[in-house]
C-alpha cells in the first residue's frame, strides 16, 4: 500500500479518486482548496492554496507521499477556458513535481485534457499521433505542462502518467454542463433547450474516469493516456435517454441553442493505451446515466 | 527613467545590461545568484536564489520594478543543455512574471535562445516562420516558457519581449566556448585544436546583445525578436583573424576536433524585427574580436 497525495481531492473527479484509493487500502492524503472534505477514511486532509509559491513544497515535505495524483487546476465553468490562472497552475504543478521527486516520490499521475489535441482533424485522438495543437489558453497550458512533465520524467527517470480526460459526467458535475443542465430542466418540468445534438463525444462516468487514474497509479504507468470509453456517443442519444427515463420527451427543444463554430462534429479517445493497463469501465452509457439521474434527482 | 529589475545581473550578458541601463540613467536593481556585483552605480544589489519558491515574489515586492529584464537561467557550460534545472527556471520565470504584472509592472524583456528553432531547416531563422522544434532540454524549456510568456502577455494585455540570443562573444564569456578557448591556447603559445571551422554562425559582441535587450525595453517591444547581426560568419574566419592578430597562425589545427552530428552548417538570425526597433550594432566582427582579444589578453 502506498502513501498517496491527491490534489483537487474535493473536485468532481478527485472525490471519486480519494474514495477508490481509500477503499483499496492506501494511506490517502487529500489536498483541498477552499472547501474541505468530510466523512471519509483519510490519513489527512490538507486545506491549502497550491498557487501560493512555496505551499506545494511545504505540503509535500509534510506528507512525504510516494505517489502523487495531481488533479487540482482551475475548473470554474465559463472561466477556466481563458483564465490567466491556468498559467499559475503550470507553475504550481512544476513546484509540486520537483519537490515530490526530490523527496523520493516514485510515480505520479497528472491530469491533462482532450483540449490539448487539434480538434479540426479526423476526430479520433491518438496519444502519439494526433497533433497537439490546443486552441484555448486552458489547452495551451495543459499542453505546455505535458511537455515539461514529459521532459521532467525523462531527465529524472521517474514514470509520470499524463491522463487526458475527455468528457466525464456523474455526481458533483458542474451545474452548467450538459447532463446536469438537461436534468435540471427536465426534473423541474421546464423546457430543455439543446443544440442539434448531433455531435459525437466520448462520455465516461466520473467513477470510471477516477478508476482509470487509479489504474495508472497501480500499473506504474508512464506517458500520455487518453481517458475515455473509446465509443462515439451522439449527444442526442444521451439527452433522449434521460428524457425517456423521466417521461419528459416533450420538453426537449433540439436546435434551440446554436453550436459554437469550433465545436467539432466528432471528438473521441482512442483508448488502446488505457485498456492495455487493465482498466475496464464499470458503467455502460445507460447504467452510467441512470446513476447520474439518481444522484441529481435528490438534489434538484 | 524607469525602475528596472535585472536578473542574472552578474552573468555574461547581464553585466553589460546593468552597465548600459545605469549609464542611461535608470534606477537599476540587480539580482544576482551566488556572486555579487560590485563597482557600479546601482540602486540595489539583491543576492537571491530565484529557484527557491517564493523568492521571486519577495524580490518583486521589495523592488516594485516597472520594468523587468529577466536574464537568469542555468548557464553552466557543458551542463545547461540537459540539466533538469531548466525546468525549475520555467517555474521561477512564471512566478517572477506573475508578481511583476500583479504589482504594476509595465513591460518585460525575457531571454530565449536560437535553440528553440528547428536546426535542420534552411538555417536562416525567422521569428514567426521557422518551426519551433527544439532538440535539447534547454531549448524545450526555453520554448515552453516562450509559449507561456506569449499567452501571459495576451491574457493580461502587457507587452513582453522574447529575445532569442544567437551567439554572443566578448568579456566574461565562459572559458570553454569558441573565442575564449582559441584565445587561451594562442595566448599561451599552445596549439589551438579546432573543428573544420566551415560552420556559418551569427556572432555578435555581447555589448551589442545587451544593447538589443535594452532597446527592446526602451521601445516597449512585444513578441519574439532574434538577437543577432544577421550576417553569416564562417567560424574559420573568426579563428584565423584572432590568430593573425597574435601572429600565431602556425598554432591553428583545423579538423582536430570532430563536428557534432547535430551541428548545422548554417544557423543565423533574420534580424529585421530587431532592426525595426532602432537597434544598430556598435561593433563589426573585427572591432568586436579586437575588444575581446584585449580583454582576454590581460586575463589569460
Interface residues (C-beta under 8 A of the other chain):
Chain A: X53 X54 X56 X57 X82 X83 X84 X87 X88 X90 X91 X94 X95 X98 X137 X140 X141 X144 X147 X148 X151 X152 X154 X155 X156
Chain B: X53 X54 X56 X57 X82 X83 X84 X87 X88 X90 X91 X94 X95 X98 X137 X140 X141 X144 X147 X148 X151 X152 X154 X155 X156
